[in-house]
Amino acid sequence: MDPRITVDFEQPACSTRHAWARVPVEPAPDERQALKAQIRHLLRQRNAVMVSHYYVHPDLQDLAEETGGLVSDSLEMARFGREHAAQTLLVSGVRFMGETAKILSPHKTVLMPDLDATCSLDLGCPIDDFAAFCDQHPERTVVVYANTSAAVKARADWLVTSSCALDIVRTLKERGHKILWAPDKHLGAYIERETGADMLMWKGSCIVHDEFKAFELQELMRQHPAAKVLVHPESPADVVALAHAVGSTSAILRAAQQFEASEFIVATDAGMLHKLRTLNPGKRFIEAPTAGNSATCKSCAHCPWMAMNSLAGVVQALQSGSGAIEVPVDLIERARRPIERMLAFTAAQRAGHDAGALVPHLGAA
């Protein structure tokens, strides 16, 4: 049984605006336990470590932590993999996450449960069209979000995540840089509003966050007047405007722990609710609405490609070496530069040093 669903996504550069995703069959309880036991054995046998994104199935999140791995965002997954002694990294997420792990650990084997698991932001920013866009604006510094292919990263001057984008773009602005931003238009617009930077936008969007609806969110807030609203900045501006806290997945986790409220409405992928509930057992977390009078519900708050990660896929990857991520050596070298630039910037910030001193005077890559 290999059912497929059609997925619409925003693709500004060409006429292709849909892709597909497989819907894995949920295993029976006894099969789940057998698969988990098999994965634990295979991880030990292969000298492998498992890293999982917050948006994948709870089983995959729990297994990563139970076996000495990590549940986090894409960059922390890659950084953890680079620093871990294991020579094989099993990445439960979407393809750009596996590529980022390979870029930072080129000597290691990087496996994924399903290589077809992708991302609407990645699909919506093909390298040829993006490179042409950059060539049209050589005076601008190219800043790209982590949700991009290795080839797009290699074309950039800076890589950012949602947790460090504001600081990096604000510093670039202070140093006189004009920004060419890709791919998420909502995150880009949020950064532009917060920093006042001169930003030229690529027009992509995440099919999950783009679906959150302010009108229905306001109604849900009226039903839960004491609830705090936590919003990822990939969401539309009118949704962000209703938030009590806006930020990355790690920022949302911190906010849920720091607020004294007992109820939260969460506007990010529903996979995040597992970790929120695990860390805050006395609190209630409610999905922000993607349905209602103004909704189309293309994704219903869960990425269909994240959902392609399965226990059976992990077993197959570890048994056979299927799902191996390969990135050309020359591409790795070029894609690593903007990543390392970001890592140096954030490390300097944490150490209390002048991170702005690391900003070179450069134009488009």
C-alpha positions as CSV (number, residue, x, y, z in Angstrom):
1,M,0.0,0.0,0.0
2,D,1.7,3.2,-1.1
3,P,-1.1,5.9,-1.3
4,R,-0.1,9.3,-2.7
5,I,-1.5,12.7,-2.1
6,T,-1.2,15.8,-4.3
7,V,0.3,18.8,-2.6
8,D,-0.2,22.4,-3.9
9,F,2.6,24.9,-3.1
10,E,3.6,28.3,-4.1
11,Q,6.2,28.3,-6.9
12,P,6.9,31.8,-8.2
13,A,9.4,30.9,-10.9
14,C,7.6,28.4,-13.1
15,S,4.2,26.9,-13.8
16,T,4.6,23.8,-11.7
17,R,2.6,24.3,-8.5
18,H,2.0,20.8,-7.2
19,A,4.0,17.8,-6.0
20,W,3.1,14.6,-4.2
21,A,3.7,12.9,-0.9
22,R,3.2,9.3,0.2
23,V,1.1,8.6,3.2
24,P,2.8,5.9,5.3
25,V,0.6,3.2,6.9
26,E,0.5,3.5,10.7
27,P,1.8,0.2,12.1
28,A,-0.1,-1.9,14.5
29,P,1.0,-1.7,18.2
30,D,3.0,-4.9,18.2
31,E,4.6,-4.0,14.9
32,R,5.5,-0.6,16.3
33,Q,7.4,-2.1,19.2
34,A,9.2,-4.6,17.0
35,L,10.3,-1.8,14.6
36,K,11.5,0.3,17.5
37,A,13.5,-2.6,18.9
38,Q,15.0,-3.3,15.5
39,I,16.0,0.4,15.1
40,R,17.8,0.4,18.5
41,H,19.7,-2.6,17.4
42,L,20.6,-1.3,14.0
43,L,21.8,2.1,15.4
44,R,24.2,0.2,17.7
45,Q,25.3,-2.1,14.9
46,R,26.0,0.6,12.4
47,N,27.6,3.1,14.9
48,A,24.8,5.5,13.9
49,V,23.0,8.3,15.7
50,M,19.4,9.4,15.0
51,V,18.4,13.1,14.7
52,S,14.7,14.0,14.3
53,H,13.0,17.3,13.6
54,Y,10.2,18.5,15.8
55,Y,7.7,18.0,13.0
56,V,8.1,14.3,12.4
57,H,6.0,11.5,14.0
58,P,6.3,11.4,17.9
59,D,7.7,7.8,17.7
60,L,10.7,9.2,15.7
61,Q,11.2,12.1,18.1
62,D,11.1,9.8,21.1
63,L,13.4,7.2,19.6
64,A,16.0,9.8,18.7
65,E,16.2,11.0,22.3
66,E,16.0,7.5,23.8
67,T,19.0,6.3,21.8
68,G,21.3,9.2,22.5
69,G,20.3,11.3,19.5
70,L,18.6,14.7,19.2
71,V,15.2,16.3,18.5
72,S,15.6,19.9,17.3
73,D,15.5,22.2,14.3
74,S,17.4,21.5,11.1
75,L,20.6,23.4,11.9
76,E,21.0,22.0,15.4
77,M,20.4,18.5,14.0
78,A,23.3,19.1,11.5
79,R,25.6,20.6,14.2
80,F,24.9,17.8,16.6
81,G,25.7,15.2,13.8
82,R,29.0,16.9,13.1
83,E,30.1,16.9,16.7
84,H,28.9,13.3,17.5
85,A,31.3,10.4,17.2
86,A,28.9,8.3,15.2
87,Q,30.0,7.9,11.5
88,T,26.4,7.4,10.3
89,L,23.7,10.0,10.8
90,L,20.0,9.0,10.4
91,V,18.1,12.2,9.7
92,S,14.3,12.1,10.2
93,G,13.0,15.2,8.4
94,V,13.0,16.5,4.9
95,R,15.7,16.4,2.2
96,F,17.3,19.8,2.8
97,M,17.9,18.8,6.4
98,G,19.8,15.7,5.2
99,E,21.8,17.9,2.8
100,T,22.7,20.3,5.5
101,A,23.9,17.5,7.7
102,K,26.1,16.2,4.8
103,I,27.5,19.7,4.2
104,L,28.7,19.9,7.8
105,S,29.8,16.2,7.9
106,P,31.0,15.3,4.4
107,H,33.0,12.4,5.7
108,K,30.0,10.8,7.3
109,T,27.2,8.7,5.9
110,V,23.9,10.5,6.0
111,L,20.7,8.4,5.6
112,M,17.1,9.5,5.4
113,P,14.0,7.3,5.8
114,D,12.6,8.6,2.5
115,L,14.6,10.8,0.0
116,D,11.4,12.0,-1.6
117,A,10.4,13.8,1.6
118,T,10.9,17.5,0.6
119,C,9.7,21.0,1.4
120,S,7.5,23.5,-0.4
121,L,10.1,26.3,0.3
122,D,12.9,24.2,-1.3
123,L,10.7,23.2,-4.2
124,G,9.6,26.8,-4.7
125,C,13.2,28.0,-5.1
126,P,14.9,26.1,-7.9
127,I,18.5,27.0,-8.3
128,D,18.5,28.1,-12.0
129,D,15.7,30.6,-11.4
130,F,17.2,31.7,-8.2
131,A,20.7,32.2,-9.6
132,A,19.2,34.3,-12.4
133,F,17.4,36.4,-9.8
134,C,20.6,37.0,-8.0
135,D,22.4,37.9,-11.2
136,Q,19.9,40.6,-11.8
137,H,20.8,42.3,-8.5
138,P,24.5,41.9,-8.0
139,E,24.7,44.9,-5.6
140,R,22.6,43.0,-2.9
141,T,23.9,40.6,-0.2
142,V,22.2,37.2,-0.7
143,V,20.6,35.9,2.5
144,V,18.8,32.5,2.4
145,Y,16.8,30.6,4.9
146,A,17.8,27.1,6.0
147,N,14.8,25.6,4.1
148,T,16.7,25.6,0.8
149,S,18.7,23.1,-1.3
150,A,22.4,22.8,-1.1
151,A,22.7,24.5,-4.5
152,V,20.8,27.5,-3.3
153,K,22.9,27.7,-0.1
154,A,26.0,27.6,-2.3
155,R,24.7,30.7,-4.2
156,A,24.2,32.6,-0.9
157,D,26.4,35.0,1.1
158,W,24.6,34.1,4.4
159,L,22.4,31.3,5.7
160,V,20.0,32.1,8.5
161,T,17.6,30.2,10.6
162,S,14.4,31.7,12.1
163,S,16.2,32.0,15.5
164,C,19.1,34.1,14.2
165,A,17.7,35.9,11.1
166,L,16.7,39.1,12.9
167,D,20.2,39.6,14.4
168,I,22.1,38.8,11.2
169,V,19.9,41.0,9.0
170,R,19.9,43.8,11.5
171,T,23.7,43.7,11.6
172,L,23.9,43.6,7.8
173,K,21.6,46.7,7.6
174,E,23.8,48.5,10.1
175,R,26.8,47.8,7.9
176,G,25.1,49.2,4.9
177,H,24.0,46.0,3.1
178,K,20.9,45.7,0.9
179,I,19.4,42.3,1.1
180,L,18.2,39.8,-1.5
181,W,16.1,37.3,0.6
182,A,14.8,33.8,-0.2
183,P,12.7,31.9,-0.1
184,D,9.9,32.5,2.5
185,K,8.0,35.7,1.8
186,H,6.3,35.8,5.2
187,L,9.5,35.3,7.2
188,G,11.2,37.8,5.0
189,A,8.4,40.4,5.5
190,Y,8.5,39.8,9.3
191,I,12.3,40.4,9.3
192,E,11.9,43.5,7.1
193,R,9.3,45.0,9.5
194,E,11.4,44.3,12.6
195,T,14.7,45.5,11.2
196,G,13.8,48.1,8.7
197,A,16.3,46.6,6.3
198,D,16.1,47.1,2.5
199,M,15.0,43.6,1.4
200,L,14.1,42.3,-2.1
201,M,12.0,39.2,-1.7
202,W,11.7,35.8,-3.4
203,K,8.0,34.9,-3.1
204,G,7.9,31.4,-1.7
205,S,5.9,30.2,1.3
206,C,5.5,27.2,3.5
207,I,2.3,25.2,2.8
208,V,1.8,24.6,6.5
209,H,2.3,28.1,7.9
210,D,0.7,29.9,5.0
211,E,-2.6,28.2,5.9
212,F,-3.0,29.8,9.3
213,K,-6.0,32.1,9.2
214,A,-6.3,35.3,11.3
215,F,-10.1,35.5,11.1
216,E,-10.5,32.0,12.6
217,L,-7.6,32.5,15.0
218,Q,-9.4,35.6,16.5
219,E,-12.6,33.5,17.0
220,L,-10.5,30.7,18.7
221,M,-8.9,33.4,20.9
222,R,-12.4,34.6,21.9
223,Q,-13.3,31.0,22.9
224,H,-10.0,30.8,25.0
225,P,-9.5,34.3,26.3
226,A,-6.7,33.3,28.7
227,A,-4.7,31.4,26.1
228,K,-1.4,32.8,24.9
229,V,-0.8,32.6,21.1
230,L,2.6,31.3,19.9
231,V,3.3,31.9,16.2
232,H,6.2,30.9,13.9
233,P,7.2,33.8,11.7
234,E,6.6,31.8,8.5
235,S,3.0,32.6,9.1
236,P,1.1,35.5,7.4
237,A,1.5,39.0,8.8
238,D,-2.1,39.2,10.2
239,V,-1.5,35.9,12.1
240,V,1.8,37.2,13.4
241,A,0.1,40.4,14.6
242,L,-2.1,38.4,17.0
243,A,0.8,36.5,18.7
244,H,1.9,36.9,22.3
245,A,5.2,35.4,21.2
246,V,6.7,35.1,17.7
247,G,9.7,32.9,17.0
248,S,11.5,29.8,15.9
249,T,10.6,26.3,17.1
250,S,13.1,26.7,20.0
251,A,11.7,30.2,20.8
252,I,8.2,28.7,20.9
253,L,9.3,26.0,23.3
254,R,10.9,28.6,25.6
255,A,7.8,30.8,25.5
256,A,5.6,27.9,26.5
257,Q,7.7,27.2,29.5
258,Q,8.1,30.9,30.5
259,F,4.5,32.1,30.2
260,E,2.4,31.4,33.3
261,A,-0.6,30.6,31.2
262,S,-2.1,27.1,31.2
263,E,-3.5,27.3,27.7
264,F,-1.7,28.0,24.4
265,I,-2.8,28.3,20.8
266,V,0.1,27.3,18.5
267,A,0.6,28.4,14.9
268,T,3.2,26.0,13.6
269,D,3.3,22.4,12.3
270,A,1.2,20.2,14.6
271,G,4.2,17.9,15.0
272,M,5.5,20.4,17.4
273,L,2.7,19.8,19.9
274,H,4.3,16.5,21.0
275,K,7.4,18.2,22.4
276,L,5.4,21.1,23.8
277,R,3.1,18.6,25.7
278,T,6.0,16.5,26.8
279,L,7.8,19.5,28.3
280,N,4.7,21.1,29.8
281,P,2.5,18.3,31.1
282,G,0.2,20.6,33.0
283,K,-0.6,22.9,30.1
284,R,-3.0,22.6,27.2
285,F,-1.9,23.2,23.6
286,I,-4.4,23.9,20.8
287,E,-3.7,23.9,17.1
288,A,-4.2,27.3,15.4
289,P,-6.9,27.0,12.8
290,T,-6.3,26.2,9.2
291,A,-9.9,25.5,8.5
292,G,-13.0,27.7,8.4
293,N,-14.7,30.2,6.2
294,S,-11.5,31.7,4.8
295,A,-9.4,28.5,4.6
296,T,-8.4,26.1,1.9
297,C,-6.5,23.6,4.2
298,K,-3.9,22.4,1.8
299,S,-1.9,20.9,4.7
300,C,-4.1,21.2,7.8
301,A,-1.2,22.2,10.0
302,H,1.0,19.2,9.2
303,C,3.6,19.0,6.5
304,P,2.8,16.0,4.2
305,W,6.5,15.4,3.5
306,M,7.4,15.4,7.2
307,A,4.7,12.7,7.5
308,M,6.5,10.5,5.0
309,N,9.1,9.7,7.7
310,S,8.2,6.3,9.3
311,L,9.6,3.6,11.5
312,A,9.7,1.2,8.6
313,G,11.7,3.7,6.5
314,V,14.3,4.1,9.3
315,V,14.7,0.3,9.4
316,Q,15.2,0.1,5.7
317,A,17.7,2.9,5.6
318,L,19.8,1.4,8.4
319,Q,19.6,-2.1,7.0
320,S,20.4,-1.4,3.4
321,G,21.9,2.0,3.3
322,S,19.1,3.3,1.2
323,G,18.2,6.9,1.4
324,A,21.8,8.0,1.4
325,I,22.3,11.8,0.8
326,E,25.0,12.7,-1.7
327,V,26.2,16.3,-2.3
328,P,29.0,17.0,-4.9
329,V,32.2,18.0,-3.2
330,D,32.5,21.4,-4.9
331,L,28.9,22.2,-3.9
332,I,29.7,21.2,-0.3
333,E,32.6,23.6,-0.2
334,R,30.5,26.5,-1.5
335,A,27.4,25.7,0.6
336,R,29.5,25.4,3.8
337,R,30.7,29.0,3.6
338,P,27.4,30.8,4.3
339,I,26.6,28.2,7.0
340,E,30.0,28.6,8.7
341,R,29.6,32.4,8.5
342,M,26.3,32.1,10.4
343,L,27.8,29.7,12.9
344,A,30.7,32.1,13.6
345,F,28.2,35.0,14.0
346,T,26.0,33.2,16.5
347,A,29.0,31.8,18.4
348,A,30.5,35.3,18.8
349,Q,27.1,36.6,20.0
350,R,26.9,33.8,22.7
351,A,30.5,34.6,23.8
352,G,29.6,38.3,24.1
353,H,31.9,39.4,21.3
354,D,31.1,41.9,18.5
355,A,29.5,39.6,15.9
356,G,29.2,42.6,13.5
357,A,32.9,42.5,13.1
358,L,32.5,39.3,11.2
359,V,30.3,40.9,8.5
360,P,32.4,41.4,5.3
361,H,31.6,43.9,2.6
362,L,30.3,41.7,-0.1
363,G,27.6,41.7,-2.7
364,A,25.7,38.8,-4.3
365,A,27.6,35.5,-4.2
